Amino acid sequence: MARELLKAGDQVLITSRSQSSLEAAMQDLQRECGDDSKVDVWINNAAYSGAFQPFTELSTEQLAEVVSTNLMGVLYCSRQALSLFAKQPGGYGHLFNMDGAGADGLPTPNYAAYGATKAGILQLTRTLEQEAEDTEAHVHMLSPGMILTNLLLEGATTANKQAFNLLAEHPETPAAFLVPRIRTAVARGLRGTYAKYLTPPRILLKLLSAPFYFNKFFDEEGNAVYLSEHERIYGRGAKSTERRLAAARSRKGGLQVAYSLSLAFAVALCLVDASYGSGSMPR
């Protein structure tokens, strides 16, 4: 997202718990995007999964780190962001929190602590929206979908990886989709938006076109077959990646229409089947 925001002309401040990873990210970003800057929004994005294991097997230290990173981190940073907005001219600013598995209230087996924190972040965001409704602070949610990162791959089985072939994306793809929505919310002064990359219509489309996703990221044995991030962005996969990102940036709501049509078609099939079953189908 930092890369996408910089390409759009914004100035970006990024943070990390590791100085070395921060410096490496800065070198890549500065090489590609230059060093001009203008801060527009505050995005809480950091997350930690803990470990892929049953809840009762998690240590106290693992639970504490998940909650500290995912929930307390967002609480601290949201408080800081909203306090900062209040001191700016007009009290204006936009805060974006990132969702994850569990935010929709569904179970997250082997990721119980992670799911609980993400459910809490959605509740927090909705609360902050209401608290800020009489101010010029704006609070939003972002949903990147299933991202192919170390967090997702931790403990993944071969069967999991086949599902990732179908539903997951490299981080740069949902970023290219989300950043234009972030900038639109800021430009139009919108409140309480919830930008989602992996929507039900998109899942349906992926399911219908599943044969095209075989071995997209992993082969039948679960071995990775994709390029590294550096190769995708700067190396031999750069042109292909840019085409993919351009499509994500410009993605419209056409999938909503496709989803509605698919539902209508399914209903029609059910009606036809029911008519055959009752013997009332005209000859």
C-alpha positions in Angstrom: 0.0 0.0 0.0 2.9 2.3 0.7 4.1 1.7 -2.9 0.7 2.4 -4.4 0.2 5.6 -2.3 3.6 6.9 -3.4 2.8 6.2 -7.0 -0.4 8.2 -6.6 1.7 11.2 -5.4 1.1 10.9 -1.7 3.8 11.1 1.0 4.0 8.1 3.2 5.4 7.3 6.6 6.0 3.6 7.3 6.8 2.0 10.6 8.2 -1.4 11.7 9.4 -3.2 14.8 12.6 -4.0 12.9 15.0 -1.3 11.8 16.6 -3.6 9.2 13.3 -4.5 7.5 12.3 -0.8 7.6 15.5 0.3 5.9 15.1 -2.4 3.2 11.5 -1.3 2.5 12.6 2.3 2.3 15.4 1.6 -0.2 13.0 -0.2 -2.5 10.3 2.4 -2.2 12.7 5.3 -2.7 14.3 3.7 -5.7 10.9 3.2 -7.4 8.9 6.2 -6.2 11.3 9.0 -5.2 11.4 10.8 -1.9 8.6 13.4 -2.1 5.8 13.0 0.4 2.4 14.1 1.8 0.6 12.2 4.5 -3.1 11.8 3.9 -4.4 9.0 6.1 -3.5 6.7 9.0 -3.6 3.0 8.3 -3.3 0.3 11.0 -2.1 -2.7 9.2 0.2 -4.7 11.5 -0.9 -8.2 12.5 0.5 -11.4 14.1 -1.0 -14.8 14.0 0.8 -16.4 16.9 0.9 -20.0 15.8 -1.2 -22.4 13.8 -2.4 -24.7 16.6 -5.4 -25.4 18.9 -6.2 -22.7 21.4 -5.4 -24.8 24.5 -1.9 -25.4 23.2 -1.0 -21.7 23.0 1.3 -20.3 25.6 0.5 -17.3 27.7 3.4 -15.5 25.9 1.9 -16.3 22.4 -1.6 -15.1 23.5 -0.1 -11.9 24.9 1.9 -11.2 21.7 -1.2 -11.7 19.4 -3.4 -9.4 21.5 -0.6 -6.9 22.0 0.1 -6.6 18.3 -3.3 -7.0 16.8 -5.6 -5.3 19.3 -3.6 -3.2 21.7 -1.5 -1.9 18.8 -4.6 -0.8 17.0 -6.0 0.7 20.2 -2.9 2.7 20.8 -2.4 3.8 17.2 -6.1 4.7 16.8 -6.0 6.8 19.9 -2.9 8.6 18.6 -4.4 9.1 15.2 -7.6 10.6 16.4 -5.8 12.8 18.9 -3.5 14.0 16.0 -6.6 14.7 13.8 -8.1 16.8 16.5 -5.0 19.1 16.5 -4.9 19.5 12.7 -6.7 22.4 10.9 -10.4 21.6 11.0 -9.8 18.4 13.0 -9.7 16.5 9.7 -8.3 13.1 9.1 -9.0 9.5 8.0 -8.3 6.4 10.0 -8.3 3.0 8.3 -8.2 -0.3 10.2 -7.4 -3.6 8.5 -9.7 -6.6 9.0 -8.8 -10.3 8.8 -10.2 -13.8 9.4 -12.6 -13.6 12.3 -13.9 -10.0 11.5 -17.0 -11.5 10.0 -17.8 -13.5 13.2 -17.0 -16.9 11.6 -14.8 -19.4 13.4 -11.1 -19.4 12.9 -9.9 -22.9 14.0 -6.2 -22.9 15.0 -6.2 -19.1 14.9 -8.6 -18.5 17.8 -6.6 -15.6 19.3 -6.0 -14.0 15.9 -9.7 -14.2 15.0 -10.8 -12.8 18.3 -8.6 -9.7 17.9 -9.9 -9.1 14.3 -13.5 -9.4 15.5 -12.6 -6.8 18.2 -11.1 -4.5 15.6 -14.3 -4.4 13.6 -16.3 -3.6 16.8 -13.7 -0.9 17.8 -13.9 0.7 14.3 -17.7 0.9 14.4 -17.5 2.4 17.9 -15.0 5.0 16.8 -17.1 5.9 13.8 -20.0 6.9 16.2 -17.8 8.7 18.6 -16.3 10.8 15.7 -19.6 11.4 13.9 -19.8 15.1 15.1 -16.2 15.7 14.2 -14.2 15.8 11.0 -12.4 12.6 11.8 -13.4 9.7 9.6 -13.0 6.0 10.5 -13.0 3.2 8.0 -12.3 -0.6 7.5 -10.2 -2.3 4.8 -10.4 -5.9 3.8 -7.6 -7.3 1.7 -8.9 -10.9 1.5 -6.6 -13.8 1.6 -3.0 -12.6 1.3 -0.1 -14.9 0.4 2.3 -14.0 3.3 4.2 -15.9 5.9 1.2 -15.4 8.3 -1.1 -17.2 5.9 1.4 -20.0 5.1 2.2 -20.8 8.8 1.1 -24.4 9.3 -0.6 -24.7 5.9 -1.2 -28.1 4.5 -1.1 -29.2 0.9 -4.9 -29.0 0.8 -4.7 -25.5 2.2 -2.3 -24.5 -0.5 -4.6 -25.7 -3.2 -7.3 -23.4 -1.7 -4.7 -20.6 -1.7 -4.2 -21.1 -5.5 -7.9 -20.3 -5.9 -8.5 -17.5 -3.4 -5.2 -15.9 -2.3 -3.3 -13.1 -3.9 0.2 -11.6 -3.5 0.1 -8.4 -1.3 0.5 -6.0 -4.2 -2.7 -7.0 -5.9 -5.3 -6.1 -3.2 -3.1 -3.1 -2.3 -3.6 -1.8 -5.9 -7.4 -2.3 -5.4 -7.6 -0.8 -1.9 -5.5 2.3 -2.4 -7.8 4.0 -5.0 -10.7 3.4 -2.6 -8.7 4.9 0.3 -7.9 8.0 -1.8 -11.6 8.3 -3.0 -12.8 8.2 0.6 -10.4 11.0 1.5 -11.1 13.1 -1.6 -14.9 12.8 -1.2 -14.9 13.1 2.6 -16.7 9.8 3.0 -17.5 8.2 6.4 -17.5 4.6 7.5 -16.5 3.0 4.3 -15.6 -0.7 4.1 -13.5 -1.5 1.1 -13.4 -5.3 0.4 -11.2 -7.0 -2.1 -12.5 -10.6 -1.8 -16.2 -10.1 -2.0 -18.8 -12.9 -2.4 -19.2 -12.2 -6.2 -15.5 -12.4 -6.7 -15.3 -15.7 -4.7 -18.1 -17.0 -6.9 -16.3 -16.0 -10.1 -13.1 -17.7 -8.9 -15.0 -20.9 -8.1 -16.6 -20.9 -11.5 -13.1 -20.5 -13.1 -11.3 -22.8 -10.7 -9.5 -24.8 -13.5 -7.6 -21.7 -14.5 -6.1 -21.4 -11.0 -4.4 -24.9 -10.8 -0.8 -24.5 -9.8 -1.1 -20.7 -9.7 1.1 -20.5 -6.5 1.7 -24.1 -5.5 2.0 -27.4 -7.4 0.2 -30.6 -6.5 2.8 -31.4 -3.8 2.4 -28.0 -2.2 5.7 -26.6 -3.5 5.8 -22.9 -4.1 6.1 -22.0 -7.9 5.8 -18.3 -7.7 8.4 -15.5 -8.0 9.8 -13.6 -5.0 8.4 -10.2 -4.3 11.5 -8.5 -5.7 11.3 -10.5 -8.9 7.6 -9.8 -9.3 8.0 -6.0 -8.8 11.4 -5.2 -10.2 12.6 -8.3 -12.0 11.4 -10.6 -14.8 7.8 -10.6 -13.6 7.5 -6.8 -13.5 5.5 -6.4 -16.7 3.0 -9.1 -15.8 2.7 -7.7 -12.3 2.0 -4.2 -13.6 -0.8 -5.5 -15.9 -2.3 -7.3 -12.9 -2.1 -4.3 -10.7 -3.6 -2.0 -13.4 -6.6 -4.4 -13.6 -7.0 -4.3 -9.8 -6.8 -0.5 -9.7 -9.5 -0.1 -12.3 -11.8 -2.9 -11.1 -15.4 -1.8 -11.1 -18.6 -3.2 -9.7 -19.3 -5.4 -12.7 -18.9 -8.5 -10.5 -22.0 -7.4 -8.6 -24.0 -7.6 -11.8 -22.5 -11.0 -12.6 -23.3 -12.2 -9.1 -26.9 -11.1 -9.4 -27.3 -12.7 -12.8 -25.8 -16.0 -11.5 -28.2 -16.0 -8.6 -31.1 -15.3 -11.0 -29.9 -18.2 -13.2 -29.7 -20.5 -10.1 -33.3 -19.6 -9.1 -34.5 -20.2 -12.6 -32.9 -23.7 -12.6 -34.6 -24.5 -9.3 -37.9 -23.4 -10.6 -37.5 -25.6 -13.7 -36.4 -28.5 -11.6 -39.4 -28.0 -9.3 -41.8 -27.9 -12.3 -40.4 -31.1 -13.7 -40.7 -32.7 -10.3 -44.4 -31.8 -10.0 -45.2 -32.8 -13.6 -46.6 -29.4 -14.4 -44.0 -28.5 -17.0 -45.8 -27.7 -20.3 -45.0 -29.9 -23.3 
